[in-house]
Amino acid sequence: MASSHILLLLILSTFLKLATSGSIGVNYGRVGNNLPPPEKVVTLLKSQGINRVKVYDTDPVVLTALSNTNIKVTVDLPNEFLRTAALKKSFALNWVNQNIVLYHPHTQIEAIAVGNEVFADPKNTTGYLVPAMRNIHQALIKFNLHSNIKISSPVALSALQNSYPSSSGSFRPELIKPVFEPMFQFLRQTGSYLMVNAYPFFAYESNSDVISLDYALFRPNAGVADSGNGLRYFNLFDAQIDAVFAAVAAVGYDDIPVVVTETGWPSKGDGSEIGASVENAAAYNGNLVRRVLMGGGTPLRPKAKLTVFLFALFNENNKDGPDSERNYGLFYPNREKVYDVPFNLEGLKDYRDKQSPAVGGMAGGQVRVSRPINGSRSGSRSGLWCVASDVGEERLQMALDFACGEGGADCRPIQPGATCYDPNTLEAHASFAFNSYFQKMGRAAGSCYFGGAAHTVTQPPKFGKCELPNGY
């Protein structure tokens, strides 16, 4: 299959030029006693082409090490400071002066996360969140930094009252009036975005009897239809994000962008943590990165440009909780990779994922399930067809041209007057060409992607009298 690898790389290289790619960053946590010093961490980040990082405080040594590196930084105002920042404008002004002004712009601070998962904080600091955000923003105005640095606050999915199906996404009622409405008004006024922490691992671990592992790891699967919005979802991550989009829209702020400030998959867990393994972590993060960098948003927001921060840079041995909490790292403390994953377009060109590829186009999944998923596992690859995704006419036409040209698909049946010319639609012709290549390559992993313009299905689609073949 050497020739198929060459063609796959050609496809990947071609479509990297077509897509409006998203951005990948990493969370740099330091809850460990064996982690490398910040200056060596910066060397690691630069060697991997990582140009975005999020930290959980404003440690002077870390911010100094990140200066003059062209790495964009999101810093954190810890939860324990929320009350004081909310009640005392002088504290907010001093905090910004000491922790932002002192380093920016040599350290490219692009955002401040005011608190982290505040609604899940047992110390109940929820009421102080929005006032603290406003006071920090006023401090930025005084130093004329408000146009360069965004303010938001990472929200856990536990803030959702409903999340399945995605179209029914809604926030917990007790949080809407006192917190979310004023927060979204603030985000809109300041041109900022909502920070969201999303972990498909938790949903899969709790519902592995009804959620397909393929579905959680972006592998080919039959997908799940959302009867509320008419969309079909093919992975868990996108549906979690679409549930958030739906919840934001339900409050009346559907123009607020979303940045995923945390997501990841553990490479190790205890006996009860189903799905925690190196293989699954590599598949999740690798396929997610491919999905983000190849461009395209979610089924509900197909034009959204996704920014995603992977959790986390290192395994952190002093974290509390189950084994998984100490094994989310992409790297061991000695800076060796736990598994291979690209972080940018250049790395993606040479990346060969050993797992099944991310399903392109209309991807998604469910967050919480209350009933079985129809067709949740694809099983054998012998019952798969490759069809076009809803990515817009321009991307679909370029994908079709590539498939019938360099890709070597047999496109004779879709020429005028041929057996599969009718229906004469771009979707039908592209599906035939994509499937031709997919079947010719023996349905190999990666041969139904076309830069996110195609995905697999398990039922043979028909376009008029032309049925797509399964097998050559």
VOMAR-848791 format. One record per residue (C-alpha): residue in three letters; x negated, y negated, z. Coordinates in steps of 0.5 Angstrom, whole numbers, plus 500, padded with zeros to 3 digits. Example, Ala and Ser with C-alpha at 12.3 -4.5 7.8 and 13.67 -1.06 7.14 Angstrom:
REM VOMAR-848791
{'ALA',{475,509,516}}
{'SER',{473,502,514}}
//
This chain:
REM VOMAR-848791
{'MET',{500,500,500}}
{'ALA',{494,495,499}}
{'SER',{497,492,493}}
{'SER',{504,490,498}}
{'HIS',{499,487,503}}
{'ILE',{496,483,498}}
{'LEU',{503,481,495}}
{'LEU',{506,480,502}}
{'LEU',{500,475,503}}
{'LEU',{501,471,497}}
{'ILE',{509,471,499}}
{'LEU',{507,468,506}}
{'SER',{502,463,503}}
{'THR',{507,460,498}}
{'PHE',{513,459,502}}
{'LEU',{508,456,508}}
{'LYS',{508,450,503}}
{'LEU',{516,450,502}}
{'ALA',{518,450,509}}
{'THR',{519,444,514}}
{'SER',{515,448,519}}
{'GLY',{516,448,526}}
{'SER',{511,447,532}}
{'ILE',{508,452,537}}
{'GLY',{505,450,544}}
{'VAL',{503,454,550}}
{'ASN',{505,453,557}}
{'TYR',{498,452,561}}
{'GLY',{500,455,568}}
{'ARG',{494,455,574}}
{'VAL',{498,460,579}}
{'GLY',{491,464,579}}
{'ASN',{485,465,583}}
{'ASN',{481,467,577}}
{'LEU',{482,462,572}}
{'PRO',{477,459,567}}
{'PRO',{475,452,569}}
{'PRO',{479,447,565}}
{'GLU',{474,445,560}}
{'LYS',{473,452,558}}
{'VAL',{481,452,557}}
{'VAL',{480,446,552}}
{'THR',{475,450,548}}
{'LEU',{479,456,548}}
{'LEU',{485,452,546}}
{'LYS',{481,449,540}}
{'SER',{478,455,538}}
{'GLN',{486,458,537}}
{'GLY',{488,452,533}}
{'ILE',{493,450,539}}
{'ASN',{495,443,539}}
{'ARG',{500,442,544}}
{'VAL',{500,444,551}}
{'LYS',{505,443,557}}
{'VAL',{502,443,564}}
{'TYR',{506,443,571}}
{'ASP',{503,437,574}}
{'THR',{498,432,573}}
{'ASP',{492,435,575}}
{'PRO',{486,429,574}}
{'VAL',{481,435,572}}
{'VAL',{486,438,567}}
{'LEU',{488,431,564}}
{'THR',{481,429,563}}
{'ALA',{479,435,560}}
{'LEU',{484,434,555}}
{'SER',{482,427,553}}
{'ASN',{479,426,546}}
{'THR',{482,433,544}}
{'ASN',{488,431,539}}
{'ILE',{492,436,543}}
{'LYS',{499,433,545}}
{'VAL',{500,434,552}}
{'THR',{507,435,556}}
{'VAL',{506,433,564}}
{'ASP',{511,435,569}}
{'LEU',{513,431,575}}
{'PRO',{514,436,580}}
{'ASN',{521,437,584}}
{'GLU',{518,435,590}}
{'PHE',{518,428,588}}
{'LEU',{524,427,585}}
{'ARG',{528,425,591}}
{'THR',{522,419,592}}
{'ALA',{522,418,585}}
{'ALA',{530,417,585}}
{'LEU',{530,412,591}}
{'LYS',{524,408,590}}
{'LYS',{522,405,584}}
{'SER',{515,403,587}}
{'PHE',{514,410,587}}
{'ALA',{516,411,580}}
{'LEU',{511,405,578}}
{'ASN',{505,408,582}}
{'TRP',{506,415,579}}
{'VAL',{506,413,572}}
{'ASN',{500,408,573}}
{'GLN',{496,413,577}}
{'ASN',{498,419,572}}
{'ILE',{500,417,566}}
{'VAL',{497,410,564}}
{'LEU',{490,412,567}}
{'TYR',{489,418,562}}
{'HIS',{493,415,556}}
{'PRO',{492,415,550}}
{'HIS',{485,418,550}}
{'THR',{489,424,553}}
{'GLN',{495,424,548}}
{'ILE',{501,425,553}}
{'GLU',{507,426,549}}
{'ALA',{512,427,554}}
{'ILE',{514,427,561}}
{'ALA',{518,433,564}}
{'VAL',{522,430,570}}
{'GLY',{522,436,575}}
{'ASN',{523,444,572}}
{'GLU',{529,448,572}}
{'VAL',{532,443,577}}
{'PHE',{539,446,578}}
{'ALA',{536,453,580}}
{'ASP',{532,449,585}}
{'PRO',{534,452,592}}
{'LYS',{532,445,595}}
{'ASN',{538,442,591}}
{'THR',{535,436,588}}
{'THR',{540,436,582}}
{'GLY',{543,429,585}}
{'TYR',{536,426,584}}
{'LEU',{534,428,577}}
{'VAL',{537,423,573}}
{'PRO',{536,417,577}}
{'ALA',{529,419,577}}
{'MET',{528,420,570}}
{'ARG',{531,413,569}}
{'ASN',{526,410,574}}
{'ILE',{520,413,571}}
{'HIS',{523,411,564}}
{'GLN',{523,404,567}}
{'ALA',{516,404,569}}
{'LEU',{514,406,562}}
{'ILE',{517,400,560}}
{'LYS',{513,396,564}}
{'PHE',{507,399,561}}
{'ASN',{509,399,554}}
{'LEU',{509,406,553}}
{'HIS',{516,408,553}}
{'SER',{516,408,545}}
{'ASN',{510,413,545}}
{'ILE',{512,418,551}}
{'LYS',{519,422,552}}
{'ILE',{522,423,558}}
{'SER',{527,430,559}}
{'SER',{527,435,564}}
{'PRO',{527,443,563}}
{'VAL',{534,446,563}}
{'ALA',{534,454,565}}
{'LEU',{540,458,561}}
{'SER',{543,459,568}}
{'ALA',{546,452,567}}
{'LEU',{551,455,562}}
{'GLN',{558,457,564}}
{'ASN',{559,461,558}}
{'SER',{553,463,553}}
{'TYR',{557,469,549}}
{'PRO',{559,469,544}}
{'SER',{554,463,542}}
{'SER',{560,459,539}}
{'SER',{563,459,546}}
{'GLY',{557,456,550}}
{'SER',{559,451,555}}
{'PHE',{555,448,561}}
{'ARG',{557,449,569}}
{'PRO',{563,445,570}}
{'GLU',{560,442,576}}
{'LEU',{554,439,573}}
{'ILE',{558,436,567}}
{'LYS',{560,429,570}}
{'PRO',{555,428,575}}
{'VAL',{549,430,571}}
{'PHE',{549,432,564}}
{'GLU',{553,427,561}}
{'PRO',{549,421,564}}
{'MET',{543,425,562}}
{'PHE',{545,426,555}}
{'GLN',{547,419,555}}
{'PHE',{540,417,557}}
{'LEU',{537,422,552}}
{'ARG',{540,419,546}}
{'GLN',{539,412,549}}
{'THR',{531,413,549}}
{'GLY',{531,417,543}}
{'SER',{529,424,547}}
{'TYR',{531,431,547}}
{'LEU',{533,436,551}}
{'MET',{528,441,554}}
{'VAL',{530,448,555}}
{'ASN',{527,454,558}}
{'ALA',{530,461,554}}
{'TYR',{528,468,555}}
{'PRO',{531,473,551}}
{'PHE',{527,478,555}}
{'PHE',{532,477,561}}
{'ALA',{538,478,557}}
{'TYR',{535,484,554}}
{'GLU',{533,487,561}}
{'SER',{540,486,564}}
{'ASN',{544,489,558}}
{'SER',{539,494,555}}
{'ASP',{545,499,554}}
{'VAL',{548,494,549}}
{'ILE',{543,489,546}}
{'SER',{538,493,541}}
{'LEU',{531,492,542}}
{'ASP',{530,490,535}}
{'TYR',{535,485,536}}
{'ALA',{531,482,542}}
{'LEU',{524,482,538}}
{'PHE',{527,479,531}}
{'ARG',{526,486,528}}
{'PRO',{531,488,522}}
{'ASN',{538,490,525}}
{'ALA',{545,489,523}}
{'GLY',{546,483,526}}
{'VAL',{552,481,531}}
{'ALA',{558,476,528}}
{'ASP',{560,470,532}}
{'SER',{568,470,531}}
{'GLY',{568,463,533}}
{'ASN',{563,460,528}}
{'GLY',{564,465,523}}
{'LEU',{556,466,523}}
{'ARG',{552,472,523}}
{'TYR',{546,473,528}}
{'PHE',{540,477,527}}
{'ASN',{536,476,534}}
{'LEU',{537,474,541}}
{'PHE',{533,467,541}}
{'ASP',{537,464,536}}
{'ALA',{543,465,539}}
{'GLN',{541,463,546}}
{'ILE',{539,456,543}}
{'ASP',{546,456,539}}
{'ALA',{549,457,545}}
{'VAL',{546,451,548}}
{'PHE',{547,447,542}}
{'ALA',{555,449,543}}
{'ALA',{555,447,550}}
{'VAL',{551,440,548}}
{'ALA',{556,439,543}}
{'ALA',{562,440,548}}
{'VAL',{560,435,552}}
{'GLY',{560,430,546}}
{'TYR',{553,429,544}}
{'ASP',{551,434,538}}
{'ASP',{546,429,536}}
{'ILE',{541,431,542}}
{'PRO',{535,435,539}}
{'VAL',{533,441,543}}
{'VAL',{525,443,545}}
{'VAL',{524,450,547}}
{'THR',{519,448,553}}
{'GLU',{519,456,555}}
{'THR',{520,462,552}}
{'GLY',{516,469,552}}
{'TRP',{516,476,554}}
{'PRO',{512,480,559}}
{'SER',{506,485,557}}
{'LYS',{507,489,563}}
{'GLY',{513,490,569}}
{'ASP',{515,494,574}}
{'GLY',{519,501,573}}
{'SER',{525,497,573}}
{'GLU',{523,492,568}}
{'ILE',{526,495,562}}
{'GLY',{522,493,555}}
{'ALA',{516,490,559}}
{'SER',{510,492,555}}
{'VAL',{504,490,551}}
{'GLU',{507,492,544}}
{'ASN',{514,488,545}}
{'ALA',{511,482,548}}
{'ALA',{506,482,541}}
{'ALA',{512,483,537}}
{'TYR',{517,478,540}}
{'ASN',{511,472,541}}
{'GLY',{509,474,534}}
{'ASN',{515,474,530}}
{'LEU',{518,468,534}}
{'VAL',{511,464,532}}
{'ARG',{512,467,525}}
{'ARG',{520,465,525}}
{'VAL',{518,458,528}}
{'LEU',{512,456,523}}
{'MET',{516,458,517}}
{'GLY',{521,453,518}}
{'GLY',{529,453,518}}
{'GLY',{533,452,525}}
{'THR',{538,456,528}}
{'PRO',{545,458,524}}
{'LEU',{548,453,528}}
{'ARG',{543,448,526}}
{'PRO',{539,450,520}}
{'LYS',{536,444,519}}
{'ALA',{533,443,526}}
{'LYS',{526,443,526}}
{'LEU',{524,447,532}}
{'THR',{518,446,537}}
{'VAL',{517,452,542}}
{'PHE',{512,453,548}}
{'LEU',{510,460,549}}
{'PHE',{510,462,556}}
{'ALA',{504,463,558}}
{'LEU',{497,461,556}}
{'PHE',{494,466,562}}
{'ASN',{496,472,566}}
{'GLU',{497,468,573}}
{'ASN',{495,473,579}}
{'ASN',{498,469,584}}
{'LYS',{505,468,582}}
{'ASP',{511,471,586}}
{'GLY',{516,476,584}}
{'PRO',{516,482,580}}
{'ASP',{510,485,576}}
{'SER',{512,481,570}}
{'GLU',{511,474,573}}
{'ARG',{504,476,573}}
{'ASN',{504,478,566}}
{'TYR',{506,473,561}}
{'GLY',{500,471,559}}
{'LEU',{497,471,552}}
{'PHE',{490,471,554}}
{'TYR',{487,475,560}}
{'PRO',{483,470,565}}
{'ASN',{477,472,562}}
{'ARG',{479,469,555}}
{'GLU',{480,475,552}}
{'LYS',{487,476,548}}
{'VAL',{492,481,551}}
{'TYR',{495,481,544}}
{'ASP',{494,478,537}}
{'VAL',{499,472,536}}
{'PRO',{498,466,531}}
{'PHE',{499,459,533}}
{'ASN',{499,455,527}}
{'LEU',{500,455,519}}
{'GLU',{492,457,518}}
{'GLY',{493,463,523}}
{'LEU',{499,465,520}}
{'LYS',{496,466,513}}
{'ASP',{492,471,516}}
{'TYR',{496,474,521}}
{'ARG',{498,482,520}}
{'ASP',{504,483,525}}
{'LYS',{504,491,526}}
{'GLN',{511,490,528}}
{'SER',{517,489,524}}
{'PRO',{518,482,521}}
{'ALA',{522,477,524}}
{'VAL',{529,476,520}}
{'GLY',{529,470,516}}
{'GLY',{535,465,514}}
{'MET',{541,466,519}}
{'ALA',{538,469,525}}
{'GLY',{540,469,532}}
{'GLY',{543,474,537}}
{'GLN',{547,473,544}}
{'VAL',{545,471,551}}
{'ARG',{550,475,555}}
{'VAL',{554,481,553}}
{'SER',{561,483,556}}
{'ARG',{562,489,550}}
{'PRO',{558,493,546}}
{'ILE',{554,490,540}}
{'ASN',{557,494,533}}
{'GLY',{551,496,529}}
{'SER',{546,494,534}}
{'ARG',{540,499,532}}
{'SER',{538,499,525}}
{'GLY',{535,506,526}}
{'SER',{532,509,520}}
{'ARG',{529,504,515}}
{'SER',{532,508,509}}
{'GLY',{539,505,510}}
{'LEU',{537,498,509}}
{'TRP',{538,493,503}}
{'CYS',{535,486,502}}
{'VAL',{539,480,501}}
{'ALA',{539,472,501}}
{'SER',{540,468,507}}
{'ASP',{543,461,507}}
{'VAL',{537,457,507}}
{'GLY',{539,452,501}}
{'GLU',{539,452,494}}
{'GLU',{532,449,493}}
{'ARG',{529,454,498}}
{'LEU',{533,460,495}}
{'GLN',{531,458,488}}
{'MET',{524,458,489}}
{'ALA',{524,464,492}}
{'LEU',{528,467,487}}
{'ASP',{523,464,482}}
{'PHE',{517,467,486}}
{'ALA',{521,474,486}}
{'CYS',{522,475,479}}
{'GLY',{515,472,477}}
{'GLU',{509,474,482}}
{'GLY',{513,478,486}}
{'GLY',{514,483,480}}
{'ALA',{521,484,482}}
{'ASP',{525,488,476}}
{'CYS',{530,482,474}}
{'ARG',{532,484,467}}
{'PRO',{539,486,470}}
{'ILE',{541,479,472}}
{'GLN',{539,476,465}}
{'PRO',{545,473,461}}
{'GLY',{549,479,458}}
{'ALA',{546,484,463}}
{'THR',{549,489,467}}
{'CYS',{548,484,474}}
{'TYR',{549,477,471}}
{'ASP',{556,477,473}}
{'PRO',{557,474,478}}
{'ASN',{553,468,476}}
{'THR',{551,465,483}}
{'LEU',{544,464,486}}
{'GLU',{546,468,492}}
{'ALA',{548,474,488}}
{'HIS',{542,473,483}}
{'ALA',{537,472,489}}
{'SER',{540,478,493}}
{'PHE',{539,483,487}}
{'ALA',{531,480,486}}
{'PHE',{530,480,493}}
{'ASN',{532,487,494}}
{'SER',{529,490,488}}
{'TYR',{522,488,491}}
{'PHE',{524,491,497}}
{'GLN',{526,497,495}}
{'LYS',{520,498,490}}
{'MET',{515,496,496}}
{'GLY',{519,502,500}}
{'ARG',{522,498,504}}
{'ALA',{516,496,508}}
{'ALA',{515,491,514}}
{'GLY',{515,484,511}}
{'SER',{517,486,504}}
{'CYS',{524,483,506}}
{'TYR',{522,476,508}}
{'PHE',{521,471,502}}
{'GLY',{519,465,507}}
{'GLY',{525,466,511}}
{'ALA',{530,466,505}}
{'ALA',{532,473,506}}
{'HIS',{534,478,511}}
{'THR',{536,486,511}}
{'VAL',{543,489,512}}
{'THR',{545,496,513}}
{'GLN',{551,496,509}}
{'PRO',{550,496,501}}
{'PRO',{553,489,499}}
{'LYS',{557,488,492}}
{'PHE',{557,482,488}}
{'GLY',{562,483,483}}
{'LYS',{561,490,479}}
{'CYS',{554,490,481}}
{'GLU',{552,494,487}}
{'LEU',{545,493,490}}
{'PRO',{541,500,489}}
{'ASN',{538,503,495}}
{'GLY',{531,507,493}}
{'TYR',{527,507,487}}
//
